[in-house]
């Protein structure tokens, strides 16, 4: 999470804005928290889109449809305001890291984790399709890796931008290296387009590269439409299935149920433990720490510093020396109380865990320099459009 910049809102709807989770072609994603303590990812659309009446209507329709999506591996839409001066919607906050960031940092997923990823994404896409929605922008940045499995975010919202300045100015909505040939060609797409994007995303997870390489957008679009994908490096047990997802003809791609049946028929013996390698898991735990702004620490310190002054004035009937001793002693006492109270306050506001005595061993060096790290919310990190 990044700190707020000049021009970023401090509040959107009922949510106080704590930081920036990510940004993309459609808007910016913030970490928000309600008065009751619920933490969400709030996506505010770009200001130029807010003035487009056709966009607002499509946005309204897509958000209503997205609210009906219910799946174990999707980030549910929990709130929205499509009539606000800047339309926004909020999803459940998933403590995790994007597949794109994870692979860039740690390399390709091992085969067991890749199989779990495939199954989770297939279930998520099935839930999206059951609601009558096509994702249209499935890619590594829109897949979050959490401790309990992968999650798909931003489903269906890309369609709202069709016909707006973002698309009519020659900008491609979506990610060229992961979109289907029919989407790249600008023709009408169906649920099969998501299966192609699933295949491309799985190739990236298995090999740490796109099946159509890198380069400028026109070159990528040409390869997607006209050339065969490079799936070398994909595990043998998954290669045929992924190759089928990447078929140029939509009708020849598998359905989500066929993918799940394929995985079940070739499933290895179940194992215990987490689904990801330890270094991935460690990164997820670290990413789940919400960085709070130093203002909370400053507020506590100011309040604590004022208390001994008040008590000292109350003891004004004594000598100046006794009043000075009272103030200095009180300030030392309040400093110690600040060290005790601060981690409790952080834990309370984040609704995460009870304070532990060991928290005292990790104090001033980190708190005073950049604010405290409060442990993460159990409930999406860099989100992009």
C-alpha positions as CSV (number, residue, x, y, z in Angstrom):
1,X,0.0,0.0,0.0
2,X,1.2,3.5,-0.9
3,X,0.6,6.7,1.1
4,X,-2.0,9.1,-0.1
5,X,-0.8,11.9,-2.5
6,X,-1.9,15.4,-3.0
7,X,-5.3,15.3,-4.7
8,X,-6.2,11.9,-3.3
9,X,-9.5,11.9,-1.3
10,X,-9.4,11.3,2.4
11,X,-13.0,9.9,2.4
12,X,-15.1,8.2,-0.3
13,X,-18.7,7.6,0.7
14,X,-18.8,6.1,4.2
15,X,-15.2,5.0,4.1
16,X,-12.1,6.8,5.5
17,X,-9.3,6.4,3.0
18,X,-6.1,5.0,4.5
19,X,-3.8,4.6,1.4
20,X,-3.5,3.7,-2.3
21,X,-3.6,0.0,-3.3
22,X,-3.2,0.5,-7.0
23,X,-4.3,2.3,-10.1
24,X,-5.2,1.5,-13.7
25,X,-6.8,2.7,-16.9
26,X,-10.2,3.0,-15.3
27,X,-9.4,4.5,-12.0
28,X,-7.6,4.3,-8.7
29,X,-8.0,1.8,-5.9
30,X,-7.8,2.9,-2.2
31,X,-7.8,1.1,1.1
32,X,-10.9,2.3,3.0
33,X,-12.4,1.6,6.4
34,X,-15.9,2.2,7.6
35,X,-16.8,3.7,10.9
36,X,-17.6,0.3,12.2
37,X,-14.1,-1.0,11.3
38,X,-14.8,-2.9,8.1
39,X,-11.9,-2.7,5.7
40,X,-12.6,-2.6,1.9
41,X,-10.9,-1.9,-1.4
42,X,-12.6,1.3,-2.9
43,X,-12.2,1.9,-6.6
44,X,-13.0,5.4,-7.8
45,X,-13.3,5.9,-11.6
46,X,-11.3,8.5,-13.5
47,X,-12.9,12.0,-13.4
48,X,-13.2,12.2,-17.2
49,X,-15.4,9.1,-17.1
50,X,-17.7,10.6,-14.5
51,X,-18.9,13.2,-17.0
52,X,-19.9,10.5,-19.6
53,X,-23.6,9.7,-19.2
54,X,-23.3,6.5,-21.3
55,X,-20.5,5.3,-19.1
56,X,-22.5,5.9,-16.0
57,X,-25.4,3.9,-17.3
58,X,-23.1,0.9,-18.2
59,X,-21.2,1.3,-14.9
60,X,-24.5,1.2,-13.0
61,X,-25.6,-2.0,-14.8
62,X,-22.3,-3.8,-14.4
63,X,-22.0,-3.0,-10.7
64,X,-25.6,-4.3,-10.1
65,X,-24.7,-7.5,-11.9
66,X,-21.3,-7.8,-10.1
67,X,-23.1,-7.6,-6.7
68,X,-24.8,-10.9,-7.6
69,X,-21.5,-12.8,-7.9
70,X,-21.0,-15.2,-5.1
71,X,-18.1,-17.5,-5.1
72,X,-15.4,-18.7,-2.7
73,X,-12.6,-17.2,-4.9
74,X,-14.1,-13.9,-5.8
75,X,-13.8,-10.5,-4.1
76,X,-17.4,-9.6,-3.5
77,X,-18.8,-6.1,-4.3
78,X,-20.1,-4.9,-1.0
79,X,-21.0,-1.2,-1.7
80,X,-21.2,1.4,-4.4
81,X,-22.4,4.8,-5.4
82,X,-22.9,5.2,-9.1
83,X,-24.6,8.6,-8.8
84,X,-21.7,10.3,-6.9
85,X,-19.8,13.1,-8.6
86,X,-17.0,10.5,-9.0
87,X,-18.7,7.0,-9.1
88,X,-17.1,4.3,-7.0
89,X,-17.6,0.8,-5.8
90,X,-16.1,-1.2,-2.9
91,X,-15.1,-4.8,-2.7
92,X,-14.1,-7.0,0.2
93,X,-10.4,-6.4,1.0
94,X,-8.3,-9.5,0.4
95,X,-5.0,-9.6,2.3
96,X,-2.6,-10.9,-0.3
97,X,-0.3,-10.1,-3.2
98,X,-1.1,-10.1,-6.9
99,X,0.0,-13.1,-9.0
100,X,1.9,-10.6,-11.2
101,X,3.9,-9.3,-8.3
102,X,4.5,-12.7,-6.8
103,X,5.9,-14.2,-10.0
104,X,8.0,-11.2,-10.7
105,X,9.6,-11.5,-7.2
106,X,9.8,-15.2,-6.7
107,X,9.6,-16.8,-10.2
108,X,7.2,-19.4,-11.5
109,X,4.8,-21.4,-9.3
110,X,5.7,-25.0,-8.7
111,X,3.3,-27.6,-10.2
112,X,1.2,-28.3,-7.0
113,X,0.6,-24.6,-6.4
114,X,-0.2,-24.2,-10.1
115,X,-2.8,-26.9,-10.0
116,X,-4.5,-25.2,-7.0
117,X,-4.3,-21.9,-8.8
118,X,-6.0,-23.4,-11.8
119,X,-8.8,-24.9,-9.8
120,X,-9.4,-21.7,-7.8
121,X,-9.5,-19.5,-10.9
122,X,-11.8,-21.9,-12.7
123,X,-14.2,-21.9,-9.8
124,X,-14.1,-18.1,-9.7
125,X,-14.7,-17.7,-13.4
126,X,-17.6,-20.1,-13.1
127,X,-19.2,-17.9,-10.4
128,X,-18.7,-14.8,-12.5
129,X,-20.3,-16.5,-15.5
130,X,-23.3,-17.8,-13.5
131,X,-24.1,-14.2,-12.7
132,X,-24.2,-13.4,-16.5
133,X,-21.0,-11.5,-16.4
134,X,-17.9,-11.8,-18.6
135,X,-14.7,-10.7,-16.8
136,X,-12.9,-9.4,-20.0
137,X,-9.7,-8.5,-18.2
138,X,-8.5,-11.6,-16.4
139,X,-4.7,-11.2,-16.0
140,X,-2.0,-11.7,-13.3
141,X,-2.7,-8.3,-11.8
142,X,-6.3,-9.2,-11.3
143,X,-5.5,-12.4,-9.4
144,X,-4.7,-12.1,-5.8
145,X,-2.9,-14.9,-3.9
146,X,-4.1,-15.2,-0.3
147,X,-3.4,-17.8,2.4
148,X,-6.7,-19.6,1.7
149,X,-6.4,-19.6,-2.1
150,X,-6.5,-17.4,-5.2
151,X,-9.0,-14.7,-5.7
152,X,-10.3,-13.0,-8.9
153,X,-11.0,-9.2,-8.7
154,X,-12.4,-6.5,-11.0
155,X,-14.8,-8.9,-12.8
156,X,-17.0,-7.4,-15.5
157,X,-16.2,-3.7,-14.9
158,X,-14.2,-3.2,-18.0
159,X,-17.3,-3.4,-20.2
160,X,-18.5,-0.1,-18.7
161,X,-15.7,1.8,-20.5
162,X,-16.8,0.6,-24.0
163,X,-17.5,3.6,-26.3
164,X,-15.9,6.1,-23.9
165,X,-13.0,8.3,-24.5
166,X,-10.7,5.6,-23.1
167,X,-11.6,3.3,-26.0
168,X,-12.4,5.7,-28.8
169,X,-9.0,7.4,-28.5
170,X,-7.2,4.3,-29.6
171,X,-6.5,2.9,-26.1
172,X,-7.0,-0.8,-25.7
173,X,-9.0,-1.7,-22.6
174,X,-7.6,-4.8,-21.1
175,X,-4.1,-6.3,-21.3
176,X,-2.9,-7.2,-24.8
177,X,-0.8,-10.1,-23.8
178,X,-3.7,-11.8,-22.0
179,X,-6.8,-10.9,-24.0
180,X,-8.4,-13.3,-26.5
181,X,-8.1,-13.0,-30.3
182,X,-11.7,-12.0,-30.6
183,X,-11.3,-9.3,-28.0
184,X,-8.1,-8.1,-29.7
185,X,-10.0,-7.9,-33.0
186,X,-12.8,-5.8,-31.5
187,X,-15.6,-8.3,-32.2
188,X,-18.3,-9.4,-29.8
189,X,-17.0,-11.7,-27.1
190,X,-18.6,-14.4,-25.0
191,X,-17.6,-16.3,-21.8
192,X,-15.0,-18.1,-23.9
193,X,-12.8,-15.0,-23.9
194,X,-12.2,-15.5,-20.2
195,X,-11.0,-19.1,-20.9
196,X,-8.4,-17.8,-23.2
197,X,-7.2,-15.2,-20.7
198,X,-7.2,-18.0,-18.1
199,X,-4.8,-20.0,-20.3
200,X,-2.5,-17.0,-20.8
201,X,-2.5,-16.2,-17.1
202,X,-1.7,-19.8,-16.2
203,X,1.2,-19.8,-18.7
204,X,2.6,-16.7,-16.9
205,X,2.2,-18.4,-13.5
206,X,4.0,-21.6,-14.8
207,X,6.8,-19.9,-16.7
208,X,7.1,-16.3,-15.5
209,X,6.4,-14.9,-19.0
210,X,3.5,-14.2,-21.2
211,X,2.7,-16.8,-23.9
212,X,2.9,-14.1,-26.5
213,X,6.0,-12.4,-25.3
214,X,6.6,-8.7,-24.6
215,X,6.7,-5.6,-26.7
216,X,4.5,-2.7,-27.9
217,X,0.7,-3.2,-27.9
218,X,0.3,-3.5,-31.7
219,X,2.9,-6.3,-31.8
220,X,1.3,-8.2,-28.9
221,X,-2.2,-7.9,-30.5
222,X,-0.8,-9.3,-33.8
223,X,0.7,-12.3,-32.0
224,X,-2.5,-13.0,-30.1
225,X,-4.5,-13.0,-33.3
226,X,-2.1,-14.6,-35.7
227,X,0.6,-16.6,-33.9
228,X,0.6,-19.7,-31.7
229,X,1.4,-19.2,-28.0
230,X,4.7,-20.3,-26.5
231,X,3.8,-22.8,-23.8
232,X,7.2,-24.4,-23.4
233,X,8.0,-24.8,-19.7
234,X,4.4,-25.6,-18.7
235,X,4.2,-28.9,-16.7
236,X,3.3,-31.9,-18.8
237,X,0.2,-32.7,-16.7
238,X,-1.3,-29.3,-17.5
239,X,0.0,-28.6,-20.9
240,X,-2.9,-30.0,-23.0
241,X,-5.5,-28.3,-20.9
242,X,-3.8,-24.9,-21.1
243,X,-3.2,-25.3,-24.8
244,X,-6.9,-25.9,-25.3
245,X,-7.7,-22.7,-23.4
246,X,-5.5,-20.8,-25.8
247,X,-7.2,-22.1,-28.9
248,X,-7.9,-19.4,-31.5
249,X,-11.5,-20.6,-32.0
250,X,-13.7,-19.8,-29.0
251,X,-15.9,-22.9,-29.4
252,X,-12.9,-25.2,-29.0
253,X,-11.9,-23.9,-25.6
254,X,-12.9,-25.9,-22.5
255,X,-15.5,-24.8,-20.0
256,X,-14.7,-24.2,-16.4
257,X,-16.4,-27.5,-15.5
258,X,-14.3,-29.4,-18.0
259,X,-11.2,-27.9,-16.4
260,X,-12.3,-28.9,-12.9
261,X,-13.1,-32.4,-14.2
262,X,-9.7,-32.6,-15.8
263,X,-7.9,-31.6,-12.6
264,X,-10.0,-34.1,-10.6
265,X,-9.1,-37.0,-13.0
266,X,-5.4,-36.2,-12.7
267,X,-5.3,-35.1,-9.1
268,X,-2.2,-36.2,-7.0
269,X,-2.6,-37.5,-3.5
270,X,-3.7,-34.7,-1.1
271,X,-1.0,-33.1,1.2
272,X,-1.1,-31.1,4.3
273,X,0.2,-27.6,4.8
274,X,-0.3,-24.4,2.8
275,X,-0.9,-24.3,-0.9
276,X,2.0,-21.9,-1.7
277,X,5.8,-22.2,-1.1
278,X,7.0,-20.6,2.2
279,X,8.5,-17.5,0.5
280,X,5.2,-16.7,-1.1
281,X,3.4,-17.2,2.2
282,X,5.8,-14.9,4.0
283,X,5.2,-12.2,1.4
284,X,1.4,-12.5,1.8
285,X,1.8,-12.2,5.6
286,X,3.9,-9.1,5.1
287,X,1.5,-7.6,2.6
288,X,-1.4,-8.0,5.0
289,X,0.2,-5.5,7.3
290,X,-1.6,-2.2,6.8
291,X,0.7,0.8,7.2
292,X,-0.9,3.4,9.3
293,X,0.0,7.1,9.0
294,X,2.3,8.5,11.7
295,X,-0.5,10.9,12.7
296,X,-1.9,8.3,15.1
297,X,1.4,8.0,16.9
298,X,1.7,11.8,17.0
299,X,-1.8,12.3,18.4
300,X,-1.1,9.8,21.2
301,X,2.2,11.5,22.1
302,X,0.6,15.0,22.2
303,X,-2.2,13.9,24.4
304,X,0.2,12.0,26.7
305,X,2.5,15.0,26.8
306,X,-0.3,17.4,27.9
307,X,-1.4,15.2,30.8
308,X,1.6,15.9,33.1
309,X,1.4,19.6,32.4
310,X,-2.2,19.6,33.5
311,X,-1.4,17.7,36.6
312,X,1.6,20.0,37.3
313,X,-0.6,23.0,37.2
314,X,-3.0,21.3,39.5
315,X,-0.2,21.0,42.0
316,X,0.6,24.7,41.6
317,X,0.1,25.3,45.4
318,X,3.5,23.7,46.0
319,X,7.0,25.0,45.2
320,X,8.3,25.5,41.6
321,X,10.7,22.6,42.2
322,X,7.9,20.2,43.2
323,X,5.8,21.3,40.2
324,X,8.8,20.7,37.8
325,X,9.4,17.3,39.3
326,X,5.7,16.5,38.9
327,X,5.8,17.5,35.2
328,X,9.0,15.8,34.3
329,X,8.1,12.6,36.2
330,X,4.7,12.7,34.6
331,X,6.2,13.0,31.1
332,X,8.4,10.0,31.7
333,X,5.5,8.0,32.9
334,X,3.3,9.1,29.9
335,X,6.1,8.1,27.5
336,X,6.1,4.6,28.9
337,X,2.3,4.5,28.8
338,X,2.5,5.6,25.1
339,X,4.7,2.7,24.3
340,X,2.2,0.4,26.0
341,X,-1.0,2.0,24.6
342,X,0.1,2.5,21.0
343,X,0.2,-1.2,19.9
344,X,-3.1,-1.7,21.6
345,X,-4.7,1.2,19.7
346,X,-3.3,-0.1,16.4
347,X,-4.7,-3.5,17.1
348,X,-8.1,-2.1,18.1
349,X,-8.5,0.1,15.0
350,X,-7.5,-2.7,12.7
351,X,-9.6,-5.3,14.5
352,X,-6.8,-7.8,14.1
353,X,-5.3,-9.3,17.2
354,X,-4.8,-8.7,20.8
355,X,-1.7,-6.8,21.9
356,X,1.3,-9.0,22.9
357,X,4.1,-8.1,25.3
358,X,6.5,-8.8,22.5
359,X,5.2,-5.7,20.7
360,X,7.2,-3.6,23.1
361,X,10.4,-5.0,21.5
362,X,9.7,-3.5,18.1
363,X,8.8,0.1,18.9
364,X,10.5,3.4,18.3
365,X,12.8,2.6,15.5
366,X,9.9,1.8,13.2
367,X,7.1,3.8,14.7
368,X,8.8,7.2,14.9
369,X,10.5,6.9,11.5
370,X,7.5,5.8,9.3
371,X,4.5,5.0,11.4
372,X,3.4,1.6,12.8
373,X,2.7,-1.5,10.9
374,X,-0.6,-3.0,12.1
375,X,-1.1,-6.7,11.4
376,X,-3.2,-7.4,8.4
377,X,-6.9,-7.8,7.9
378,X,-8.2,-11.3,7.4
379,X,-10.6,-10.8,4.6
380,X,-7.6,-7.5,-2.6
381,X,-3.0,-5.6,-3.1
382,X,-2.3,-4.1,-6.0
383,X,-5.4,-3.8,-8.0
384,X,-5.5,-2.6,-11.4
385,X,-8.0,-2.0,-14.1
